[in-house]
Amino acid sequence: MLWTIIGILLVLWILGLVAKVGGALIHILLVAAVIIFIVNLVTGRNKAG
């Protein structure tokens, strides 16, 4: 689920860079997805360890 969201946001971000559509909103969502991904990695390692 998380990988799907990150993939979609990444595609939208690239389209936004090319077509200048969405601007700051896509960048904010992409940063939020990266933060969630990092938190998921950190908490996943704590549970496994």
Sequence and secondary structure as in RCSB ss.txt:
>XXXX:A:sequence
MLWTIIGILLVLWILGLVAKVGGALIHILLVAAVIIFIVNLVTGRNKAG
>XXXX:A:secstr
 HHHHHHHHHHHHHHHHHH  STHHHHHHHHHHHHHHHHHHHHHHHHH 
